[in-house]
């Protein structure tokens, strides 16, 4: 476990919780097997995990040289082997050429459009102990769960700003954010927005079907890291600890009728090149199995959290992040790419001209504070944030900045009939 790197200040934790926290950190036998499903977790017969793991484990990016990169860029269609070369350190020398190729692919398949959405956190209670996350159950933060009245108020404020797509998020707690609760929030969201996404704890196929019937269009799940050993060391307690159940969440969502699914690794938790490879291959194999589904990739890096401002991405600087995003676009030309407010304004302004197709605006990762943010009021009592954002632009500012780059902001391209 990377204790020096992901230190959580536990001075304010109660004695019983602190004792349990210390036990699971020091004694691996006190932890459940992270590869075994817990009671109630649906198991599906899928070969995707095996395929992704096999490719990731044999990936030796140091064996690729400049000739491999040039060869990859010369091919009209990017193969898995080409993609591996484009993710290698050797490809950094060819970043400008990669950016040109990525821009061509983006223009060919998405035109000059950039989609805008905003996230809405409706609860931050969590039952997992993930040592890098501000919501983890042992972090001493202000917890809050919005009522349906509060959710609707937040949604109306957001919708009145002009935004037509919302991504609703919760902490990973079935007890405090039950599926029925999320479903009712989806029904409210359908009143105000054309496109409704969810980023919640993984659930079973029938539950995804219920949420889709309530109004959810797509589901995003961060695998965090595809290195199962590192995954085990970073997720010490809770349902999130079960690696394969989380990995198969998008496929269960597809089986439950969701129109779209999103994927991501949190770059900086492990070897980012292998995580980037695995994220894209996760999409690649599912895309061939379910070609009618809309797929998207995010590329977040670690951000500081409350009680821990020391968290920073490992060796994933903006140059490396740009390389990953360009490689994604060349390998998966039809897939949407989202760059969140974790990144600085200058980076987001640049990458939307090259590879990204979707950005967030008017962002708050706290619970119930959109009214104060949008109306310029003094901040009301709200739940603490999951992480610090780097780009706090409003919807209006983001819209204008996209237009100033000669691009077309898009609020919605899906019409229900």
DRENVOGU-72358 format. One line per 10 residues: their letters; for each residue x, y, z of C-alpha. Coordinates in pm, 1 decimal, m for minus. Example, Ala and Ser with C-alpha at 12.3 -4.5 7.8 and 13.67 -1.06 7.14 Angstrom:
# residues 2
as	1230.0:m450.0:780.0 ~ 1367.0:m106.0:714.0
# end
This chain:
# residues 417
xxxxxxxxxx	0.0:0.0:0.0 ~ 127.3:348.9:m89.0 ~ 92.9:502.0:259.1 ~ 334.0:790.1:203.8 ~ 158.5:890.3:m110.2 ~ m205.9:865.1:m8.7 ~ m210.9:977.7:353.6 ~ m550.1:1049.6:512.1 ~ m551.9:1266.9:824.7 ~ m746.6:1059.1:1076.9
xxxxxxxxxx	m709.6:1274.3:1390.5 ~ m1082.6:1344.2:1404.7 ~ m1201.9:990.5:1344.4 ~ m1373.0:823.0:1635.6 ~ m1172.9:559.1:1819.0 ~ m1368.8:256.6:1695.1 ~ m1351.4:361.9:1331.7 ~ m981.6:442.9:1362.9 ~ m912.9:100.8:1512.6 ~ m1090.1:m72.5:1223.3
xxxxxxxxxx	m913.0:147.2:970.0 ~ m574.4:59.5:1119.7 ~ m659.2:m312.8:1122.8 ~ m747.2:m335.1:753.2 ~ m441.6:m128.3:659.1 ~ m198.1:m340.1:856.3 ~ m351.2:m687.0:824.8 ~ m432.8:m804.7:470.9 ~ m617.0:m1105.3:614.3 ~ m876.9:m865.0:757.7
xxxxxxxxxx	m976.7:m768.9:403.6 ~ m1213.4:m959.2:176.0 ~ m1078.0:m1111.8:m144.6 ~ m1102.4:m834.6:m403.6 ~ m1159.3:m1084.3:m685.8 ~ m1457.2:m1258.2:m520.9 ~ m1814.0:m1133.8:m569.0 ~ m2007.7:m1039.0:m256.9 ~ m2360.4:m1151.8:m182.7 ~ m2615.6:m992.3:m413.9
xxxxxxxxxx	m2364.5:m908.8:m686.1 ~ m2476.0:m1030.4:m1027.4 ~ m2222.7:m1236.8:m1222.1 ~ m2246.5:m1224.5:m1600.7 ~ m2074.3:m1457.2:m1844.0 ~ m1836.3:m1222.1:m2020.9 ~ m1495.9:m1267.2:m2180.2 ~ m1405.4:m897.1:m2184.8 ~ m1210.3:m888.1:m1857.2 ~ m984.4:m1172.1:m1966.9
xxxxxxxxxx	m907.7:m1008.2:m2300.2 ~ m823.6:m670.4:m2147.4 ~ m610.6:m821.9:m1871.6 ~ m411.5:m1036.0:m2114.0 ~ m324.8:m739.3:m2335.5 ~ m234.6:m516.7:m2041.1 ~ m12.5:m772.8:m1870.6 ~ 196.1:m834.6:m2182.3 ~ 232.4:m464.8:m2268.6 ~ 598.6:m362.5:m2256.8
xxxxxxxxxx	590.0:m4.1:m2377.6 ~ 967.6:39.2:m2354.6 ~ 1021.2:m200.0:m2643.9 ~ 860.3:40.6:m2894.3 ~ 1086.3:279.8:m3083.6 ~ 1037.9:576.0:m3315.7 ~ 1004.2:348.5:m3618.4 ~ 705.9:177.8:m3453.1 ~ 545.4:514.8:m3388.5 ~ 599.1:634.3:m3745.1
xxxxxxxxxx	453.4:308.1:m3873.4 ~ 147.0:346.3:m3650.2 ~ 84.5:700.1:m3773.8 ~ 114.5:590.1:m4136.1 ~ m168.2:335.3:m4108.0 ~ m517.0:447.9:m4203.7 ~ m669.8:223.8:m3936.5 ~ m504.6:206.3:m3595.5 ~ m457.9:m150.0:m3471.1 ~ m407.1:m253.3:m3108.1
xxxxxxxxxx	m36.3:m286.2:m3178.8 ~ m31.1:64.0:m3329.9 ~ m214.7:198.0:m3026.2 ~ 44.1:44.9:m2794.7 ~ 317.3:223.5:m2989.7 ~ 131.4:556.0:m2965.6 ~ 108.5:521.5:m2586.8 ~ 480.2:444.4:m2550.4 ~ 745.0:693.7:m2432.8 ~ 889.4:687.5:m2785.5
xxxxxxxxxx	572.8:857.0:m2914.7 ~ 629.2:1173.7:m2709.7 ~ 874.2:1289.2:m2977.4 ~ 587.8:1266.8:m3228.7 ~ 325.2:1445.1:m3018.6 ~ 274.6:1719.3:m3275.9 ~ 215.5:1461.0:m3551.5 ~ m20.3:1269.4:m3322.8 ~ m214.5:1588.1:m3248.6 ~ m253.7:1660.7:m3621.0
xxxxxxxxxx	m380.4:1308.0:m3686.7 ~ m613.1:1322.6:m3384.4 ~ m754.6:1656.1:m3501.0 ~ m826.3:1508.4:m3844.4 ~ m1013.0:1214.5:m3689.4 ~ m1211.1:1442.0:m3457.5 ~ m1311.3:1673.1:m3742.3 ~ m1405.4:1380.9:m3964.4 ~ m1639.4:1218.4:m3713.9 ~ m1754.7:1505.2:m3487.2
xxxxxxxxxx	m1714.1:1813.4:m3704.3 ~ m1627.2:2121.3:m3500.0 ~ m1874.2:2049.6:m3219.4 ~ m1805.6:2043.2:m2844.7 ~ m2072.3:1915.5:m2604.5 ~ m2131.3:2085.6:m2270.4 ~ m2276.0:1926.8:m1955.5 ~ m2265.0:1982.5:m1580.7 ~ m2243.3:1737.8:m1290.6 ~ m2485.7:1742.5:m997.6
xxxxxxxxxx	m2378.0:1566.5:m678.9 ~ m2688.8:1467.3:m484.7 ~ m2522.2:1280.4:m194.8 ~ m2171.0:1221.1:m62.4 ~ m2224.9:935.4:182.4 ~ m1994.5:643.1:107.4 ~ m1939.6:294.1:244.5 ~ m1601.4:235.9:75.3 ~ m1252.3:301.2:202.1 ~ m1066.1:420.7:m107.9
xxxxxxxxxx	m756.7:594.0:24.0 ~ m734.8:857.6:m253.1 ~ m1099.0:977.5:m253.1 ~ m1243.0:1266.0:m53.0 ~ m1573.0:1081.1:m5.7 ~ m1416.1:770.5:153.4 ~ m1599.2:652.7:461.8 ~ m1310.0:731.0:697.8 ~ m1252.8:1087.2:580.8 ~ m1385.5:1346.8:824.5
xxxxxxxxxx	m1602.4:1562.8:596.5 ~ m1947.6:1718.4:605.7 ~ m2191.7:1459.2:469.5 ~ m2518.2:1551.6:301.4 ~ m2796.6:1389.9:102.6 ~ m3035.9:1611.9:m89.1 ~ m3409.7:1568.5:m56.5 ~ m3620.3:1549.0:m374.5 ~ m3721.9:1909.5:m316.8 ~ m3358.6:2015.8:m291.0
xxxxxxxxxx	m3265.8:1812.6:m598.3 ~ m3540.0:1974.1:m803.7 ~ m3435.7:2319.9:m685.8 ~ m3075.4:2252.1:m791.3 ~ m3191.4:2114.6:m1126.2 ~ m3408.2:2415.8:m1199.1 ~ m3117.1:2650.9:m1127.5 ~ m2891.0:2452.5:m1359.3 ~ m3154.1:2423.1:m1634.5 ~ m3228.0:2796.3:m1615.2
xxxxxxxxxx	m2862.1:2862.7:m1696.4 ~ m2914.7:2695.4:m2035.0 ~ m2756.9:2355.8:m1975.9 ~ m2951.5:2062.2:m2125.0 ~ m2737.9:1767.3:m2013.9 ~ m2676.4:1667.6:m1653.4 ~ m2460.9:1401.0:m1491.3 ~ m2591.3:1299.0:m1148.7 ~ m2346.0:1159.6:m895.9 ~ m2362.4:1006.4:m550.5
xxxxxxxxxx	m2117.4:861.9:m305.1 ~ m2114.4:481.9:m310.9 ~ m2366.2:402.0:m38.7 ~ m2669.8:186.2:m106.7 ~ m2798.6:263.8:239.7 ~ m2796.3:642.1:198.6 ~ m2842.3:659.5:m180.9 ~ m3068.5:365.9:m260.6 ~ m3153.0:274.4:m619.6 ~ m3511.4:395.3:m564.1
xxxxxxxxxx	m3378.3:732.5:m446.0 ~ m3160.2:764.3:m756.4 ~ m3453.4:656.9:m973.2 ~ m3675.5:933.0:m835.2 ~ m3396.0:1181.3:m903.3 ~ m3382.3:1055.1:m1263.2 ~ m3754.9:1119.3:m1302.7 ~ m3702.1:1477.9:m1185.7 ~ m3404.9:1520.8:m1417.8 ~ m3614.8:1413.7:m1716.0
xxxxxxxxxx	m3839.6:1713.6:m1651.4 ~ m3552.5:1959.2:m1692.2 ~ m3290.0:1798.4:m1917.1 ~ m3269.8:1627.7:m2256.1 ~ m2981.7:1398.9:m2159.8 ~ m2940.2:1239.0:m1815.5 ~ m2625.8:1056.0:m1707.5 ~ m2539.8:869.6:m1390.5 ~ m2213.6:816.9:m1206.4 ~ m2309.5:601.6:m911.1
xxxxxxxxxx	m2201.7:275.7:m747.3 ~ m2225.1:m25.2:m982.9 ~ m2557.5:m211.1:m970.4 ~ m2712.1:m521.4:m1125.2 ~ m2871.1:m544.9:m1470.0 ~ m3229.6:m522.0:m1344.3 ~ m3142.5:m211.5:m1143.3 ~ m2982.7:m45.6:m1445.4 ~ m3301.7:m130.4:m1638.0 ~ m3511.8:37.1:m1367.1
xxxxxxxxxx	m3292.7:350.0:m1371.9 ~ m3314.9:364.7:m1750.4 ~ m3693.9:342.4:m1727.7 ~ m3682.6:630.2:m1477.2 ~ m3503.9:849.0:m1731.3 ~ m3129.1:774.0:m1726.5 ~ m2965.1:767.0:m2070.6 ~ m2610.7:665.5:m1991.3 ~ m2385.4:539.5:m1712.0 ~ m2023.5:626.9:m1639.9
xxxxxxxxxx	m1804.5:410.2:m1416.6 ~ m1440.6:477.9:m1330.7 ~ m1244.0:155.8:m1293.9 ~ m983.6:378.7:m1121.9 ~ m696.3:143.1:m1209.0 ~ m692.2:m174.7:m1415.8 ~ m393.0:m308.2:m1220.8 ~ m578.0:m552.0:m997.1 ~ m296.5:m570.7:m740.6 ~ m279.4:m193.6:m707.4
xxxxxxxxxx	m659.7:m182.5:m708.0 ~ m658.7:m417.4:m408.1 ~ m410.7:m198.9:m217.4 ~ m611.4:120.7:m274.4 ~ m964.4:m11.0:m206.4 ~ m952.9:m155.2:142.9 ~ m1319.9:m185.5:238.2 ~ m1663.5:m182.9:80.0 ~ m1835.4:m316.3:m231.3 ~ m1601.4:m115.0:m452.2
xxxxxxxxxx	m1322.4:m347.2:m341.3 ~ m1458.7:m619.2:m573.7 ~ m1260.5:m561.3:m893.0 ~ m1451.7:m779.0:m1147.1 ~ m1795.6:m654.1:m1040.4 ~ m1686.1:m298.4:m1104.1 ~ m1520.7:m392.6:m1433.8 ~ m1840.7:m546.9:m1566.2 ~ m2064.9:m251.8:m1467.5 ~ m2083.1:m101.8:m1817.0
xxxxxxxxxx	m2177.2:m434.8:m1972.9 ~ m2455.1:m482.3:m1717.8 ~ m2574.6:m129.0:m1794.1 ~ m2585.8:m215.1:m2165.5 ~ m2780.6:m531.8:m2088.8 ~ m3015.2:m314.8:m1881.2 ~ m3093.5:m96.6:m2183.2 ~ m2874.3:208.7:m2128.6 ~ m2812.9:404.6:m2448.1 ~ m2454.8:491.9:m2361.3
xxxxxxxxxx	m2171.7:397.2:m2127.4 ~ m1858.9:584.2:m2018.2 ~ m1520.0:452.6:m1906.1 ~ m1213.8:583.5:m1730.2 ~ m907.3:508.1:m1526.7 ~ m795.7:768.7:m1274.3 ~ m452.7:839.7:m1415.3 ~ m184.0:858.0:m1148.5 ~ m299.4:568.5:m930.4 ~ m78.0:320.6:m1113.1
xxxxxxxxxx	121.5:290.4:m1436.9 ~ m75.3:537.7:m1648.4 ~ 29.1:390.9:m1983.2 ~ m104.6:46.4:m1892.5 ~ m419.3:198.1:m1743.4 ~ m474.7:402.3:m2060.7 ~ m428.5:89.1:m2271.8 ~ m674.8:m108.9:m2060.0 ~ m938.0:169.2:m2058.6 ~ m936.5:192.6:m2437.5
xxxxxxxxxx	m939.0:m184.1:m2484.9 ~ m1232.0:m210.6:m2243.2 ~ m1421.2:15.2:m2484.4 ~ m1277.8:m154.0:m2795.7 ~ m1395.1:m505.2:m2707.2 ~ m1738.5:m396.7:m2583.2 ~ m1785.3:m182.2:m2893.4 ~ m1743.7:m489.4:m3107.8 ~ m1976.6:m692.2:m2890.2 ~ m2247.5:m421.6:m2866.1
xxxxxxxxxx	m2197.1:m193.6:m3170.6 ~ m2527.8:m8.0:m3125.4 ~ m2423.2:155.5:m2796.0 ~ m2269.6:503.5:m2756.5 ~ m1927.2:488.7:m2591.6 ~ m1721.4:758.8:m2425.5 ~ m1386.1:787.5:m2250.9 ~ m1275.5:1025.3:m1979.0 ~ m915.4:1090.7:m1887.4 ~ m905.4:1234.4:m1533.5
xxxxxxxxxx	m593.6:1276.4:m1326.5 ~ m573.5:1270.4:m947.5 ~ m669.0:1591.6:m769.2 ~ m615.2:1704.0:m406.7 ~ m895.1:1619.2:m161.6 ~ m1012.1:1750.9:174.9 ~ m768.4:1645.3:452.7 ~ m508.2:1552.3:191.5 ~ m363.1:1819.0:m36.9 ~ m58.5:1605.3:m117.3
xxxxxxxxxx	m230.8:1390.6:m379.9 ~ m98.2:1455.0:m727.1 ~ m83.0:1242.6:m1041.6 ~ 222.2:1018.7:m1066.6 ~ 430.9:1118.5:m1367.6 ~ 118.1:1217.6:m1562.6 ~ 194.6:1569.6:m1672.8 ~ m1.6:1765.4:m1932.5 ~ 224.9:1645.4:m2211.7 ~ 159.5:1281.6:m2120.5
xxxxxxxxxx	m212.0:1350.3:m2080.3 ~ m222.7:1505.1:m2427.4 ~ m44.2:1198.0:m2564.3 ~ m304.0:964.4:m2410.8 ~ m596.4:1169.0:m2544.8 ~ m450.6:1185.1:m2895.7 ~ m384.1:810.2:m2890.6 ~ m742.6:748.5:m2776.5 ~ m879.1:954.1:m3064.3 ~ m662.3:783.6:m3327.8
xxxxxxxxxx	m744.8:434.0:m3196.6 ~ m1116.4:494.3:m3129.5 ~ m1223.9:763.2:m3378.2 ~ m1599.4:727.0:m3312.7 ~ m1581.3:742.7:m2932.2 ~ m1662.4:1059.1:m2737.0 ~ m1382.7:1197.2:m2520.1 ~ m1459.3:1403.1:m2210.4 ~ m1211.8:1633.3:m2036.6 ~ m1338.5:1745.3:m1697.9
xxxxxxxxxx	m1282.9:2049.0:m1480.2 ~ m1001.7:1861.3:m1305.1 ~ m781.8:2013.6:m1576.8 ~ m669.5:2374.3:m1614.6 ~ m846.1:2617.5:m1850.7 ~ m552.2:2643.0:m2089.1 ~ m533.9:2266.2:m2130.3 ~ m906.0:2223.6:m2191.7 ~ m911.9:2512.5:m2438.8 ~ m634.0:2345.1:m2633.6
xxxxxxxxxx	m749.6:1984.5:m2626.6 ~ m1102.9:2059.2:m2755.4 ~ m937.0:2174.0:m3077.4 ~ m759.3:1839.3:m3108.2 ~ m926.8:1536.7:m2952.1 ~ m1186.6:1611.5:m2684.2 ~ m1555.1:1633.9:m2772.7 ~ m1716.5:1707.3:m2436.7 ~ m1645.2:1937.1:m2141.3 ~ m1813.2:2020.5:m1812.4
xxxxxxxxxx	m1906.3:2374.6:m1710.4 ~ m2054.9:2543.2:m1403.7 ~ m1907.1:2262.6:m1195.9 ~ m1939.8:2199.3:m825.7 ~ m1834.0:1871.4:m668.3 ~ m2001.7:1967.3:m340.6 ~ m2354.7:1873.6:m237.0 ~ m2632.4:2129.8:m268.9 ~ m2439.5:2447.0:m345.6 ~ m2541.9:2531.1:m702.6
xxxxxxxxxx	m2779.6:2802.2:m580.9 ~ m2500.1:2995.9:m411.9 ~ m2258.7:2935.9:m701.0 ~ m2499.3:3037.3:m976.8 ~ m2660.6:3329.6:m796.7 ~ m2345.7:3468.9:m637.6 ~ m2488.4:3429.0:m287.8 ~ m2299.6:3350.0:28.6 ~ m2246.2:2974.6:39.6 ~ m2518.4:2786.5:224.2
xxxxxxxxxx	m2472.4:2471.0:430.2 ~ m2359.1:2206.9:185.7 ~ m2181.7:1874.3:178.5 ~ m1806.3:1875.1:123.8 ~ m1653.9:1825.4:m219.6 ~ m1509.0:1503.1:m359.5 ~ m1198.1:1674.6:m496.3 ~ m1071.0:2018.7:m594.2 ~ m1150.5:2138.3:m944.7 ~ m903.9:2334.7:m1158.8
xxxxxxxxxx	m1138.1:2505.7:m1408.4 ~ m1430.9:2683.8:m1242.9 ~ m1574.0:2854.2:m1552.0 ~ m1948.6:2910.6:m1564.2 ~ m2165.3:2772.8:m1842.8 ~ m2182.3:3113.9:m2011.4 ~ m1805.3:3159.9:m1995.7 ~ m1741.4:2811.3:m2132.3 ~ m1992.7:2859.0:m2413.0 ~ m1834.1:3188.9:m2516.3
xxxxxxxxxx	m1480.9:3051.5:m2497.3 ~ m1572.2:2754.2:m2718.7 ~ m1727.6:2989.1:m2975.3 ~ m1419.7:3211.7:m2965.9 ~ m1210.2:2913.0:m3072.9 ~ m1423.6:2875.8:m3387.5 ~ m1600.6:2570.4:m3248.3 ~ m1972.5:2503.8:m3206.9 ~ m2101.9:2445.7:m2851.8 ~ m2369.2:2173.2:m2846.5
xxxxxxx	m2615.9:2137.5:m2561.0 ~ m2811.1:1839.7:m2689.2 ~ m2829.5:1623.0:m3000.4 ~ m3090.4:1372.8:m2886.4 ~ m3462.9:1419.4:m2925.8 ~ m3724.4:1193.0:m2763.5 ~ m4029.8:1120.9:m2978.8
# end
